[in-house]
Amino acid sequence: MAKEYRKREEENELIKTFEENLRKKKQGFFDLEAFQEIIDYYLFRGKNNKALHAANLGISQYPFSAELKVVKAQILSNLGEHDEALDILSDVESMQPNDPEVLLTKGSIFSLQNKHTEAIECYERALNLAEDKDEVYYNIGLAYQQIEQYQLAIDAYKEAIELNLNHEGALYELAFCLDVTDQLESSVEYYQKFIDEDPYSAAAWYNLGIVYNKLEKFSEALVAYDYAITIDETFASAYFNVGNTYMNLAEYTKALDSFKKTIELEGPSAEVYCCIGAAYESLEQFELGLKYYQKSTKIDSLYDEAWFGCGACLEKMEKWSEANHHYTKALKLHTENSEYWKAVAHSDFKIGHIPRSLESYEEAAKLDPSDKEIWLNWSFIHYDQGEFERAIGILAEGFVEVPDDSEMFYRMTVYLIAGGKFKEAFNYLENALILDFDGHTILFEFFPQLETQKALYKIIEQFRKENN
């Protein structure tokens, strides 16, 4: 503990000295290790421009340092300056052609440029040179996955796992690729072989649990995770996955226990706090759910799921303005999420921001046109405003995407009756009754008048008798 404290104090003193020199416009002299420490400090905090400045100063003092040049290339890549980064790496490679770090960095930049074939070439050249071959295979897998060559990705991920059974990234992506290629069920034997080789391997049981979870065999997943935890009581990831499995089984109190154990073992994280928030939300303890979602956003202000969770709890507490604020934050972080657009639209409607609500539903429909809820809610706003023709028009668009849904037919019946188009309404009503006769009760929610209800009841009863 004292050693860690001393190390932290030394780091703070180093950064303080460096920044004091910057303020005084003094170059100062630091050894190579100190420059690397300064750069790492800024990179860890996402301060790429300061990290770049430190790298440039370091290179001016150590012009032949390949390490500093590679780090500079990584920083430039973070800043989107990919071509300049590749130029630097090419210079370093001409001097040190067998440096695996250069090849790996080039590969990652090519991947960012969607030049996956070039990236794979770099990674394959690095394979014979790098110490952490599992990480190289993992990167090869990611590149193949990006160009949808899933079998080659699977082969690469398996190589990574053969070298390092604890490589969580490779395990996760392998399960994804096996799922995409319909090989997940048949892959259970592949994971079982690790257990056969070493029955006391916590990682092997954990990996089997992941596969069962993906297959939605939740009871088997819990058994596998339980073995992993029995072997290693400090296996935080296993506890976390147990929590997720209990969430899938709607056993939210047990999920909470597992998530809290995860925090006890590895400390707080935005992801685990978000999961705790979701568990409390599912238990309808909305204030506690909100509290943990907020804790998540404090750790990671860019975690859109946590902001959305805050909004969901506030919505259920009917605090619509606050819910709208949090939904909007989530949306700004992930503008391609149709659920976020729907949530913003609904909360806008509730607080009376009708034009913005309509615009948001339109965006949601572009992103996920097969979601009937979008069409129902979007058209309802026009219906609520007495704009029956517009409501009919929007729902008609929805029928193109969702053609055989009884609720859509019942809702169109409502709009047509409201618009005085009774003949068309009865055609839609007949289709609705054929698809789901019992769903007709929804009509009475829209027509509370007794006379209208009696008329509808007669038509529905006549249909029932004729079709029995």
Summary of the structure (lengths in Angstrom):
residues: 468
radius of gyration: 29.1
end to end distance: 79.5
largest distance: 94.2
contacts: 1510
relative contact order: 0.03
helix: 79%
strand: 0%
